[in-house]
């Protein structure tokens, strides 16, 4: 009799434990299902905002360049086919010079010179001061180390002269002078290794 009662009590305890475990399992499953449904709804809401109509054309965002480079400006040198460009500061007042050149055995084209007074935001064409000259692509524009306002341009007497060299000096892009030298400067960069300012007179150049 005692043994029968013991098994009955044990069976009731086991049944109660199974029922409690089942209720906990159902509750956890319900909570998990609710979380999954919420995440799906959020993903659908987000994707619907980012998606575009499949039939619409792909249009880039407005001011795309400005967004990529905030605080910067873009300048286009119109009517200039020279593929190479060199930039240098002239002095300490935000003056910048831009030189475009071309080196091609089958094409001779004059160099172009531009001047900016607002740190490169806008440029004005001052190519007329070169008088149609050809400036070298490699190390063709050098800043005087003794006077940063003076920029020296090394050119050719003709596009492929091997007997003369024409140099142009400019002071902040305003005062320009040209001089035809009776010798040819080597093209091996940097050209500044063979020319430098006079120690006492910064407006004079001397050649080693």
N, C-alpha and C positions, 0 to 999 in steps of 0.2 A: 504493500500500500504506500509506504513511504517512497519507494523507488518510483512508482507511477506518478506521484505528486511532483517529485523532483523533475522528471522529464517534462511534465506539463508546464511547470514554471520556466524551465529552460527554453521550451518552444515559444512561450509567450515573449520572453526577452529577445529571442532571435527575430521573431516577427516584428516586434517594435523597432528593433535596430534597422531591419530592412526597410520598413516604412519610412523611418526618419531619413535614411540615406537616400531613398528614392525622392523624397520631397526636396532634399538639398540639391540633388542632381537636376531635378526639373527646374528649381529656382535659378541655379547657376546657368543652365541652358537658356532660360528666358532672358536673363540679364545680358548674356553674350549676344543673343539674337538682336536685342534692342540696340546694343552698341554697334553691331555690324550694320544695321539698318541706318543708324544715324551717320556713320562714316560714308556709306554709299550715297546718302542724300547730299552730304557736304561735297563729295567728289563730283556728283552730277551738277550741283549748283556752280562749283568752281569751273568745271570744264565748259559749261554752257556760256560762261562769261568770256573765256579765252577763245572759244571756237568761232570761226567765221563761216559764212555761207559757202558751201562747196562750189557754188556757181559764180561767186564773186571773184574779181581779179585781185591778185596779191599787190597791195599798195604799201610801199615803205612808209614808215612813220615820218611825220613832218619834222623838219629841222634835224635830220638824221646825223649830219656832220657835227652840228652844235652839241648834240647829246653825247656823241663819242668823245669830243674834245671840248668840254665846257671851258668858257673863258678864252677860247682861241678863235681866230678868224681865218678865213680862206681867201686867197687872192689869186686871180687868174691873169696871166700875162697874155693879153689878147694880141693876135696877129704876130706872134713870135713862134717861129718854127725851129729855133735852136733847141736841141734836145738836152744840153747840159746846162746846169745853173750852179753858180757859186754865190754864197752870201757872206758878208762880213760887216762888222760894226765899224763906224767911222766916227771917232771922237767919243764923247761921253754924254751927249745930249739926245740919245735915242735915234741917231741917224744910222741908217742901214743902206748898204749898196748891194744890188743884185746884178750879177753879170751872167748873160747867157751866151754860150759859144757852141760851135760845131766844128768837128774835125773829121773830114771826109775827103778821100783822095779824088772823088768824082764830083764834089760839090764845095764851092767856095761861097760862104755867106758871111756877111758882116756880123760882128758881135753886137749885142744890145746891152745897154747899161741903164739901170733904174735906181731911183733914190727914194728913200722913205724917211720921213721926219717924225713918224709916230710909232716907232718900234715895229715896223713891218705890217701895220694894219692896211696902209695904202701905199702905192708906189707911183711915182711920176717918171715918164720916159725921158731920159737925158742922153739918149744914144747919139744925138747930133754932136755932142762934145767929143765923140770918138772919131768923127769925120769919116765914117765908113771903115774904120780900122778893124783888124782881125786880132783878137786877144787870144792868147794861148789857153787851152782847156786845162792843162796841168800846171798848177801853181802860177796861173796867169794873173792872179790878184793877190797882192800882199799888203799888209799894214806896216807902216813905218814903226819899228819898235820904239823909237825915240819920240815920235809924235803920232799918236794913234789917229789923229784927225786926217793925216796924210795917207792916202791909199795909192799904191803903185800898181799899174797895169802893164804887163809885159806882152807885147804884141809882135807881129811880123811886119816887115816892110812891105812884103806881099804875102799872100797866103802861105807860101812855102819857101820863103827866102832863107838862104843859108849864109848870107854875107852881111846882113844888117839886122838890127833889132830896133823896134820902135817902142818907147815907153811913154806911158801917160801917167801924170801925177794929178791927183785931185784932193782938194782940201774940203772935207765934209760934203763932197759932191758939188761944190759951187765953183771954186777957182780951179780950172783945168789947164794943164800944159802938156804938150807932146814934144818929144825929142827923138830924132832919128840918130841912132848910134852907129858908128862905123865898124862895129864888131857884132858877132852873133853869140848870144847867150845860149848855153847848152840847155836842152829841154829836160835834163835829168833833175827830178824834184829832190829837195825844194830849191827853187831858183834863189830864194833869199840867202842861201849859203854863199853865193858869189857876189851879192850886192848888199850893202848895208849903209846906214846913215853915217855921215861924218860926225866925229865925236864933238866938235865944237860948233858945227853948223848943221843943224838937223834938216835944213832944207836942201842939203847937198847929199848926193849919193856917190859912193865909191865902190869900185869893183876889185875883188881880190884876183 
